[in-house]
Amino acid sequence: MQGILGQPKATAILQSALASDRTHHAWIFHGSEGVGKFTTATAFAKMLLCHSPQVDLAGNREPCNGCESCNLINQPDAAHPDLHVVQKELAAQSSIATVRSRKLLSIPVDLIREFVIGGETSDGKFHDSAASKSPSLRHGKVFIIDEAHLLAAVGQNALLKTLEEPPPNTYFILVTHQLDQLLITIRSRCQAVSFGSLPDEVINRWLAEHELNLTERETQWFIHFCNGSLGLAAMTEKYELVQWARDILPGVMDISRGKAAPMLGQDCGEKIDALAKDWVDTHAGASKEAANKMSANLMFHLLGQYARSRMQNIAEAAQPDDPVTNEQQLGPWLSLIDSLTIAQQALSSNVNLTLVMDHLFAHWQQAIRTQTFEPLRWQ
Ligand SMILES: [Zn+2]
C-alpha cells in the first residue's frame, strides 16, 4: 500500500490489522470524495488476496506483485474472480431487465442479491450467493461496495446477516462519503476507517505533474477549490473548471460590491448543463438527472469555497477593535453560503437549473442592497 498518498492514519490502521493476522472481515472506509478511499480499498484487497505477501524493513505488509492474484489486479482490463466490485454501474451487467433499464441513482437490493448475497430477485429468479462460493484462487474473496450510501435501507438490511457471519476468508469493504446514510446496525458490524483531506502538498505535487498553465492566483484558487481531494483535482482538469472560475467569479465579486451581474445566473446554469451533458455522453448508463446534480454541486462547491476564501481574507485583515465593520464585511459572504445550502436542497426536486441560479443571485443581490440577510425561499 506504498502508493497511497496522504493517508498515513488510514494505512497505519490497515497495516496493524494485517500484522495481527486476524484481519476484521467487514470495513467501512469513509471520508470526503476523491481522497483515495476506493484506491486504498483496492490496495487492501490486493494484500488480502495475495498468495505470498511480503514484509518490508518497516514491518509493513506489501503484496508480492508476482503471484497470479497480484498479476490479475495489476492488469487494468483483467477481471479477478475473487475481487467483486459492486457499484451502481454494475446494473448494466444485471440479468434483470428492470435493473438494467433503471436510472443509476442508487444500488438496488436486486443487485446485492444477484452479485453478493444470493436469493430471490424481483423478477422471481433465484441467485446463488457469490459470497458463499469457494474462492476461485483459494485465497479468499473481497467485496468492495463503492458509494455504499446508495444502498437503500432494504439493501443494507439484506446485507446484515452476511456481514455478521461471513464465510471464512471473505472480506467486505464499504466505501462511502456519507457515513450517516449507513444504518447503525451496518456500522456496528464494521470497522470504520476515516480518511482525512489530503494535505496541500499532495495537490501541489499533482499540479507539478499536470501542466495546467495557471497563474499564481489561479494556483491558489485551485488548491483551495480542491480542498484536499485528488478526485476533485482530476475533475477540475478534465472539465476545465478553472475556466468556470475565470468566467464566474468576477460577477460574484461585482454583486458582493453592490453592482449588478444580470447574466450570472444564466451563465452558471449553462455551464452546469454543458458539463452534465458531457458527463452523460461519456459515461454509459448515466442519467441526466444525476449528472445535473453532480455538476450543480461542483458549481455550489466553487461558489462556497470562494465565499469561504473571501471570509478568510476578511478575518485575516480584521481590526480587533472594530467588530461592526468586520461583521458588515462578512455578512454578504455568510448570506451567500446560507443561500447555497438552501439552493442545494431545492435541487433534489428536479427544478430548472438556470432558474435556481438566477433566483439565488437575485436574492443575494437584493440582500446586499438592502442589508437584510433573510434566508433564501422557494416560492
Ligand atoms: Zn501477490
Boltz pocket constraint, residues with backbone or C-beta under 6 A from the ligand:
constraints:
  - pocket:
      binder: B
      contacts: [[A, 46], [A, 49], [A, 50], [A, 51], [A, 52], [A, 53], [A, 63], [A, 64], [A, 65], [A, 66], [A, 67], [A, 68], [A, 69], [A, 70], [A, 71]]
      max_distance: 6.0
